[in-house]
Amino acid sequence: MKTFVLNGWAANEHAWDLCAFERDRVFSYVEQLDGAPEDAIAGERGPVMLVGWSMGGSGALRLACRFPGKTAALVLLAATPCMMADPESDWKGMTPRRLEALRYGLKLTRGAGFFGTPEGLPDIYDAADDANLERGLKYLLETDLRAKLERTFPAGCQAPDVAILQSERDGIVHPSNAAFLAHVFPCAKTEMVPGGEHAIPVSAHDLVDRAVRETAALACSRVTSRQ
C-alpha cells in the first residue's frame, strides 16, 4: 500500500523533515491544485493511504470522496472540509478578513517563521510564487466538502481507517473541525494535541509517525482479510 502525503498551503517539502514514516510521494500544494494526486491515485492498482495536513488535509478528504474504493487509510492533520466560517450553519472557520491577513503576513515575512514555526526547527514555508499562493487561497476560500463527505460516507459506511490529529487551540483550523470529521468517520481515532501550533508535522512529528504507523497497520490488516 503506497503512502501519499499532501502538503499544506505555502509549505515546502521540509515540513516533513522531522517525520520518520515512509512515504512514496509528497505532493506540494501546487501539485494538488494541478490535479497531480488524482492522476497518481487513478494510476494505482492497489489501495493507498493519504496523509494530509491543513490544505492537504482538505485535499485528502476530496480524494477520499472521489476514490473511496482506493482510499484504505486517512491520516488527517489540522484538516478541514471547509476553511471559511459559515454563519448560516454556525460553522466555525476563518473570515475573509482573517484569510487576507494570512496572505499579507506571508507576503510580509516571505515565510520566515510564519505561523509561529519555532526557531531552530525546519523552515517549512515558501512564499516565492505569488501566483500559486493566490490560487491556493482561492481554493481555501471556495472549498466546502461537508455535504460531499456525508453523502460519500453515510454513517461511516465504507469508510477507510482514519486518524485525526488536531491542535487544541489552532488559530488557523478551528478545533471543532475534528469533531465534524469524527462524526463523518465514527471509527476514527482522534487525538487533540496540546497547544495551538498549526504545523503538526513539525510540532508533533512523533504523534504523526505513530498515527501513520497504527493506521497503516489497521488498513493493511483489513485489506488482507478481504483477499
N, C-alpha and C positions, 0 to 999 in steps of 0.2 A: 504494500500500500504506500503510495507516494504521499509526501507531505509538502503542500504548497503554502507558502507564507505570503500574506497580503499586508503591505506596509501602510502606515498612516500618512495622512496629508502632510506634505512638506518634509517628510522624513527620508533619510537616506539609509543605505544598507547597514550602516554602523549601529542602527537601532537594535540589532540582534547580536552584536558582538559578545555580549555577556551571557547569552543563552547557549547552552551546550547541546540542545536537542538537534538531531539530524534533520536537515531539510533538503529537499530536492531542488527547490527553486524559490527565490524571494521575488515577488512582483512589486515593483515600485508603484507609487500612486499613479504615475503617468501611464505605465503599462496597464493598470486597471482601467483607466479612462479610455484607453485604446482597445480594450477587449481582449488583451492577451491571456488572462486567466480562463476565459470562456473557451478560447481556442485550445489551450493546453488540456483542459478537462475533456473537451469533446474528442481529443485525440487519444485519450487514455482508455484502455480496455477494462481496466480494473477500477476498484474504488479508490478514493483519495481522502486525505484528511486536510482540512483547511484551518490554518491558524491566522486569525485576523485581528489586527489592532487598530482601534479608532476608526478612521475612514476605511481601513482594510477590514475591520470587523463588519462594517456595513456591506463591503464587497463580498465577504464570506457568506453573509446572510442572503445576499442577492443570488450568489452562485448556488447555495443550497436550495433555493426556491426553483432555480432553473434546472438543476441537475440533482433532484432528490434521490434518484436511484444510484448515483455515483458518489454522493457525499456520505461517507461512512462515519466521519467524525468532524466535530467543530470545536475549536478552542477559541473563545471569544474574549478579547482583552479590551476593556473600556469600549465595548462595541455598542452601536446604536442603530436601530432601524430608522430613526428619524432624528436628525440633529436639532431641528428647529422647534421652538415652543409652539404649541397649538392651543390657544385659549378655549376653543370650542370643545375640545375633549379633555381639557385640563392636563395636557401632555407637557411635562416639564422638560424644556430644552433651552437652546440659545435663542436670543433675539437677533434680528438682522443687525442691530447696532453692535451687539457683542461680537458677532461674527466679523463685522467690519473692523472692530478693534483688534481682533486676532490678525487680520490681514495687515493692518497698519503696523502692529507690533513686530510681525515677522519681517516686513519690509524695513523697519527701522533698525532691527538688530541683525538683519541678514542671517538669522538662525542661531547666532551665538547665545547660548544659554536660554534659548526660547522654551516656553512652558516650564521654566524653573528647573531645567536639567542640572543636577548637582555638579559642582566643579570637580574636576578630576575624573569624571566618567565620560564615555564616548560622546563626541559632538554629533548628535543624531539628526539635526535639522539642516536643510539645504535650501536657501532662498535664491538660487541662481537663475531661475527660469520663471519670470513673471507671468508669461502667457499660460503655462501649465498650472501655476499656482492659482490663477484665476479660474481655470477650468475645474480645478479641484474644489474651490469654494462654491462654484455654481452647482456642482454635484451635491455638496453638503447642504446647500440652500434648498434644493429641489427634491431630494430623495426622501421618500416615505414608504417603507416596506412593511408597515404594520399589518395592513389588510392582507397583503400577499402572503406573509408568513402564516397568518391564521388560516388562510384558505389552503395553503400547501400542507400544513401540519396541524389539522384539526385535532384538538385534544391530545397532541403529541403523537398522532398516528404516523407511522413510517418515519419517525424522527431518527436522525443519526445520534450517536453518542456525543454528548455535549458537555463541555466545561466552560464556566463563566467566571471570569475574574474582573472585579470592578473595585476601584478605589472608593473608600467611604465618603470622601469629600472632594471628589474630582470636580474641578471647575469648568471642564470642557464638555464632558459627557456626564449628564446628571445620573447619580446613583440609582434612581428609580428605573433606569433602563434595565438593570439587572433583574428587577422584579418582573418586568414585562417579558424579558427573554425566558425567565424561569416559568412563566405562565405558558408561553408557547412550547417550551421544552420541559415538561414537568419532571422528567427523569434526570435533568441536568444536575451536575454538581456545581453549586455556586459558592464562591469564596469572596468575601468582602475584604479588601486589602486595607489595612490601617493607613490613615493619612490621605493626602489629596493629590498625590503625584499621578499625572495622566500617563506618563511614559512607563507603563507597567513592564515592558520588556527590559527596561533598564533598572527601574527601582525594585522590581520583584522578580528578577530573572529566575531565581531558584523556584519560585512558585509556578512560573511559566513552564519550566522544564518538567516539574512534577506533573502538572496538568496535562502536558503533551504526552508524557510517558504513560500515565494512567489511562487517558482517553484512548490512545492508540491501542493499548492492550485490550481494552474492552471491545473496541471496534474489530480488531483482528480476531478475537475470540468469537464474536457474533458472526463475522463473515465465514470463519471456518466451520461453525456449527451448521451453517446453511448449505455447505457444499456436500 
